[in-house]
Amino acid sequence: MSSVETKWYCLRVVSNKERKIKERLDLEIDRNGWRDVVPNIIVPTEKVYKIRNGKKVIQERTLTPGYILVEAVVRNTPTGMKSALNGNVIQAMTSIKDVIHFLGKKNPTPMRDHEITRILSKVDESSETGESLADPFLVGEDVKVTDGPFKDFPGVVKEVNEEKKKLKIITKVFGRETEVELNFMQVEKNS
């Protein structure tokens, strides 16, 4: 009697095409009836936002550019662990457009447990906390107020509160330096 567990493998792909390649891989696996061998394929992403023209634009950023994670069944046999990723599955997956190879080439090497745990926890953390700023504000950085009573005033970041998504900036009002607390949405970086 053999027990079944899964391991994660890393598939190298062309950067910035990870989502499209994942769709192609899913179609190929479903078409061949290999879902019992490859139950899951993921492109680890996090939600980030940028502020453009005073508006919040949300984007998904790939955590592992150029790589897709493939979960595959590993069977515990009397002679040891044996991957269900056989030559046919590997060949079909690596022959898909824009797929380069598995790490380990023709004999895919499973990722270490701590590596996959770290990546998956980052994905979970991102989905729980919501989006984060793609290009964070830094103390000492020059900014411009885009909204509110200080609109169009230049300033310098004094303090960043990532949790509350607020900034304290120093700006000149009537010739005097004044500390002002603003939301991230009310400020943009000077370019």
matplotlib code that plots the C-alpha trace (Angstrom):
import matplotlib.pyplot as plt

x = [0.0, 1.4, 0.5, 0.2, 1.6, 2.6, 5.7, 6.2, 8.4, 9.7, 9.1, 11.2, 9.3, 9.6, 9.2, 6.0, 4.1, 3.5, -0.3, -0.8, 1.6, -0.3, -3.5, -1.9, -0.5, -3.9, -5.5, -2.8, -3.2, -7.0, -6.9, -4.7, -6.5, -3.4, -5.1, -4.5, -0.8, -0.6, -3.4, -2.2, -0.3, 0.2, 1.8, 2.6, 1.4, 0.8, -1.5, 0.3, -0.9, 0.6, -0.7, -1.2, -2.6, -4.0, -5.8, -5.1, -4.3, -4.2, -2.0, -0.9, 2.9, 4.5, 6.5, 8.7, 9.2, 10.1, 8.9, 5.7, 5.1, 3.8, 2.4, 2.8, 1.9, 4.7, 4.1, 5.8, 6.9, 8.9, 12.0, 11.4, 9.7, 8.8, 7.4, 4.4, 5.9, 6.9, 8.6, 5.3, 4.0, 7.4, 7.7, 4.2, 4.6, 8.1, 7.0, 4.4, 5.2, 7.4, 8.2, 12.0, 12.4, 11.9, 14.6, 16.5, 15.8, 14.7, 14.7, 12.8, 14.0, 11.3, 11.5, 12.5, 9.6, 10.8, 11.2, 7.6, 6.2, 7.9, 6.5, 3.0, 2.9, 3.9, 1.0, -1.4, -0.1, -0.7, -4.3, -5.0, -3.5, -4.7, -2.5, 0.7, 2.4, 4.4, 6.9, 6.9, 7.4, 10.8, 11.7, 13.5, 11.9, 10.5, 6.7, 3.9, 0.4, -2.3, -5.5, -6.9, -6.2, -2.4, -2.9, 0.1, 2.4, 5.8, 7.0, 9.5, 8.5, 9.2, 7.5, 5.7, 2.9, 2.5, -0.3, -2.5, -1.3, -0.5, 2.5, 3.8, 5.4, 7.1, 5.8, 6.1, 2.9, 3.2, 7.0, 7.1, 7.8, 4.6, 4.1, 1.1, -0.4, -1.8, -3.1, -0.9, -3.7, -3.2, 0.5, 2.6, 6.3, 8.1, 9.6]
y = [0.0, 3.4, 6.7, 9.9, 13.3, 16.3, 18.3, 21.6, 22.0, 25.2, 25.7, 28.3, 30.4, 33.7, 36.7, 38.7, 35.8, 33.8, 34.1, 33.2, 30.2, 29.0, 29.1, 27.0, 24.5, 24.1, 23.5, 20.9, 19.1, 19.0, 17.9, 14.9, 14.0, 14.6, 16.6, 13.6, 14.0, 17.8, 19.1, 22.7, 25.3, 28.8, 32.1, 33.7, 37.3, 40.2, 43.2, 46.5, 50.0, 53.0, 56.5, 58.0, 61.5, 61.3, 58.1, 54.7, 52.1, 48.5, 46.0, 42.4, 41.9, 38.5, 37.5, 35.1, 36.7, 34.0, 31.1, 29.1, 26.7, 23.3, 20.9, 17.3, 14.0, 12.0, 8.4, 6.8, 3.4, 0.7, 1.9, 5.5, 8.7, 8.6, 11.6, 11.0, 13.6, 11.1, 11.8, 12.4, 15.0, 16.7, 16.7, 18.0, 20.8, 21.9, 21.9, 24.6, 28.0, 30.2, 27.4, 27.1, 24.0, 22.6, 23.3, 20.1, 20.0, 16.5, 15.3, 18.0, 18.7, 19.3, 22.6, 22.4, 22.7, 25.9, 27.6, 26.8, 27.7, 31.1, 31.8, 30.6, 32.5, 35.7, 35.1, 34.4, 37.5, 39.7, 38.5, 39.1, 42.5, 43.8, 45.8, 47.6, 50.5, 49.4, 52.3, 53.1, 56.6, 57.2, 59.6, 62.6, 62.1, 65.2, 65.0, 67.1, 67.4, 66.5, 66.9, 68.9, 72.4, 72.1, 71.0, 71.7, 72.5, 70.8, 69.0, 66.5, 63.2, 63.2, 60.0, 57.1, 55.0, 52.0, 50.5, 53.6, 54.5, 58.1, 60.4, 63.3, 65.8, 69.2, 71.9, 75.7, 77.6, 81.4, 81.0, 78.8, 75.1, 73.2, 69.5, 68.1, 64.5, 63.3, 60.0, 58.3, 59.2, 62.9, 62.9, 62.0, 61.7, 64.4, 63.0]
z = [0.0, -0.9, 0.7, -1.4, -0.7, -2.8, -3.5, -5.2, -8.2, -9.8, -13.6, -15.3, -17.8, -19.8, -17.5, -17.6, -19.2, -16.1, -16.0, -19.7, -19.4, -16.3, -18.3, -21.1, -18.5, -16.9, -20.3, -21.2, -17.8, -18.0, -21.7, -20.8, -17.6, -15.4, -12.6, -10.3, -11.0, -11.0, -8.7, -8.6, -10.5, -9.1, -10.0, -6.6, -6.7, -4.3, -4.7, -4.9, -5.7, -7.2, -7.1, -10.6, -11.0, -7.4, -8.1, -6.5, -9.2, -8.0, -9.8, -9.2, -9.0, -9.4, -6.4, -8.4, -11.9, -14.4, -12.3, -11.8, -8.9, -9.8, -7.2, -8.1, -6.4, -4.8, -3.9, -1.0, -2.3, -0.6, -2.4, -1.3, -2.6, -6.3, -8.2, -10.4, -12.8, -15.5, -18.8, -20.7, -18.2, -18.1, -21.9, -22.4, -19.8, -21.1, -24.7, -24.0, -25.6, -23.3, -20.8, -20.4, -18.1, -14.7, -12.1, -12.4, -16.2, -17.2, -13.6, -11.7, -8.2, -5.5, -3.6, 0.0, 2.4, 4.0, 0.6, -0.5, 3.0, 2.8, -0.7, 0.1, 3.4, 1.6, -0.9, 2.1, 3.9, 0.9, 0.5, 4.2, 4.5, 1.2, -1.1, -0.3, -2.0, -5.0, -4.6, -0.9, 0.5, 2.2, 5.0, 3.5, 0.1, -1.8, -2.4, -3.6, -2.0, -4.5, -2.5, 0.4, 1.7, 0.9, -2.7, -4.9, -1.9, -2.0, 1.1, 2.5, 4.1, 7.9, 9.0, 7.2, 8.9, 6.6, 8.8, 8.7, 5.2, 6.4, 6.1, 8.1, 5.8, 6.4, 4.1, 4.1, 4.9, 4.9, 5.0, 8.1, 8.1, 9.2, 9.9, 8.1, 8.4, 5.1, 3.6, 1.0, -1.5, -0.9, -1.8, -4.8, -5.3, -7.2, -10.3]

ax = plt.figure().add_subplot(projection="3d")
ax.plot(x, y, z, "-o")
ax.set_aspect("equal")
plt.show()
